[in-house]
Amino acid sequence: LTLAGMDATQLHAVSHWPDRHLGIEHIVPGAADHEILHWLNVVRTQAREVEVVALESFVPADLAHALNRLSSAVYVLELLFKAGKL
């Protein structure tokens, strides 16, 4: 998984410490935010729900890890959009 030149490890780091990597704090979409940010947040929350179900279903750890990185990647898209870098 790569996105905007970042591999899965980098995406994970950016999603946990956006202030260090993008210069912005964690975000929660609000009423004034663009519709795209809200749709990205919907996709991210759905990816997280699938990850939780996978963990509860005892799927292989590598699949759960991949789902975690997928939600991280979508959150990084949100952060990049909010930072004006998309």
Buried (B, 14 or more C-beta within 10 A) or exposed (E): EEBEEBEBEBBBBBBEEBEEBBEBEEBEBEEEBEEEBEEBBEBBEEBBEBBEEBBEEEBEEEEBBBBBBBBBBBBBBBBBBBBEEE
